[in-house]
């Protein structure tokens, strides 16, 4: 059924449709709508789940890990400072191989205090071992959460579904809400093969010497890398049920492109409008949205830019002392694969600056000509910097 | 693409109004998007909200710089905010204001309409004298002057979109539909 919903409402709806059994969370803007409405629907009995209000995000993630080890389908949501506060437990849940699904609302990290969209919060957690997916619109939010449970429970790895603060969390738009019966066919109940059970005791979180340590991590590396293909396979299965495809990369007008703008999150929609505008001027430009950042969708990226000569990366984030994080990822992924390729990285839209068509087009011109208003800082060019 | 921008004060319901309007147009088969310029504003501070309408899916996000319609929930904002900033030359500007103030407070070539939303809200028991609830009232006026939004679709959207007193809100919106008046330019209010 078609409905108009905010991204946060789409997330809540997906959690309900996934028949999640345990929710533990601590509220933070702009995620609050999700946990408030989940508490409501659990309180009303519309979702038969245990809601665990906790005193911090660290405990929220710890609770999810415990519940997941006990075999429950679990969910939490957070944002920015809250995600940072979870950091230790992010490593733990991924290492413990529990299929927790979390929504993170991408908001700037303080200081200065700022509630608006910025990707540094989740991208600075990229080495924790979580699968990371960045949504494009409200439909993508609902569908990706359902896909995430199927992937997480198959790979035994936690998945972080990222929503741009306000541009997605608080933007109302039409989406199709699937019916429960079809969702149940796509996503059967979770059966943990190994779980905490007083009648069949097992030890989790063992102490391990150097002899086994490397092998355990090596196994996890392989399993994590395999998720790029697994996600696309599960997405195809989802598509066969619901007729909507949400793959790890999404290319737009790249077939004959000389130049490709790489981005994550909602800015991609606006970037495509800029692509259309630049195409009208005769510039062969395309757009590539990396929906997945971990594991890095290397094959999808390499395929999409096979004939491209120049890649522009728009980062709504930065790794201080280096450059935009997506630009780093793209360069690392293409090093040795395409030595002739030029990559220009921009930092734009951080802390809630609108990324508009009028932002993008001058950046593309600057990437081509070398002249423009974005200012250099290390390997990145920064837009929106006061003189 | 049609862009609508709301100006209000924190707590006046501009964000709720933007969502109701989006729902109403959705019922008419359009693609819609409602977006608040949201953040650290407190009650009483100037806030804005946006609605985009199109016959095709909407991929653009963020503030609307060049709106086709501007809806102002609080007349006192005119002293503080240039509500017509960036508006298209023939934009429709709808003000919550008293009818006897015949002077057009908006400079430019815009089409300007008004509705005494405070009077109508209080008459229907919405809010108090110091804090009247006028967000659904002004939408009723908008349905008339827009020329393309069916009142019935708006009323259905109000019924499901307001948290309390849906019947009073619907009745007030209907009253505003009748009471909207022209201030300047080519306005559909007869």
Interface residues (C-beta under 8 A of the other chain):
Chain A: X2 X4 X30 X115 X116 X166 X167 X170 X171 X172 X173 X174 X266 X267 X269 X270 X272 X273 X352 X354 X355 X356 X357
Chain B: X18 X19 X22 X23 X26 X31 X32 X33 X34 X35 X36 X38 X39 X40 X58 X59 X60 X61 X62 X63 X65
